[in-house]
């Protein structure tokens, strides 16, 4: 659970609610907490999401890693971070039942609005959509009584709302998977690749795919050779390669750290190149 923006009275809480903070879905969602509210928080990030088509406000490295894993998942439909527990009356009631002191805004007696790190919409096996709540925290912090108490409020709150709540620690996060997805993340959208001509882009994609089938040399050598052969700026074919992984045209083992000095066959899984027509560019 993250710190709250400095709200000194109920009127300001109502103001932020009316402004849409903590509401909406997809690209219309506005997190209750945004990075600029707390410029001193430290390791924060603002990646542009594939799923929601908007900037996400992530308040820790662990949140960022989990976010990238959610972005990659085929069953995840929407990701809403810093999601508020707006029904303070229910949250306070739960705290009183459990003998827990409900947190208040520092220097006041105003109960603040708690947040859950992620409200995630997933597609179930039957094709229906379902919301699940997930809180992300280093396992070492779970030894603190105050943290455990706040999470017990959070767990019970979502349980009474009929929403599955779970705790994610570093033990549930694969660092290689998260870092690999971060590495390709900025190359998912065609508009971020800085190509002015889609026909030319398609030509280069097809060239790369054909060479990946035919040539087994270190991937770094293949990509730099293609940059030279097609008089492209250094790194052009690397961006295309990342884009093809991000859009799942090329299948690689993301659980292993990507090493561009490995050969093509060592990196790309067997049968791991789909038709270019399946791309989401």
TASULUR-V908487 format. One line per field, one symbol per residue. phi: phi as a letter, one per 40 degrees, with the letter a starting at -180 (. if undefined). psi: psi as a letter, one per 30 degrees, with the letter a starting at -180 (. if undefined). burial: I if it has 24 or more other ideal C-beta (glycine too) atoms within 12 Angstrom, else O. A space follows every 10 residues. Layout:
phi->???
psi->???
burial->???
This chain:
phi->.cccccbcac ccccdccccg cgbgbfcccb ccbbdccbcc chcbabcccc ccfacbbbba ccccccdccc dcccccbabb cfccccccdc ccccccccgb cccbcdgbbc ccccbbdabb cbccccgcca cbbbbbadcc cccccccdcc ccccdcdccc cgbcbabbbc ccbccccccc ccccccbccd cccgbcbccc dccccccccc ccccbbbddd ccccccdccb fccdgccccc dccccdcgcb bbcccbccbc cccdcccccd gcbccdcccb c
psi->klllljkfle eeeeeeeffg kglllbffkj kekleffifg fcillikkke efhlkkjkgl eeeeeeeeee efkffkekjj lhkkifieee eeeeeeeghk kkklkkglgj kljllkekjk klklfgflkk kkkkkkkkee fffkeeeeee feeeeeeeef fgkkklkkaf fgkjeeeeee eeefefgeke fffhkfjeee eeeeeeeeee eeefkilkee eeeeeeeeeg hlkkfefeee eeeeeeggek kljffkkkjf flleffeklk ggjlkffflg .
burial->IIIIIOIOOO OOIOOIOOOO IIOOOOOOII IIIIIOIOOO OOOIIOIIII IIOIOIIIII OIIIIIIIII IIIOOIIIII IIIIIIOIOI IIOIIOOOOI OIIOOOOOOO IIIIIIIIII IIOOOOOOOO IIIIIIIOOO OOOOOOOOOI IIIIIIIIOO OOIOIIIIIO OOIOOOIIOI IIIIIOIIOO OOIOIOOOOO IOOIIIIIIO IIOOOOOOIO OIIOOIIOOO OIOOOIIIII IIIIIIIIII OIOIOOOIOI OOOIOOIIOO OOIOOIOOIO I
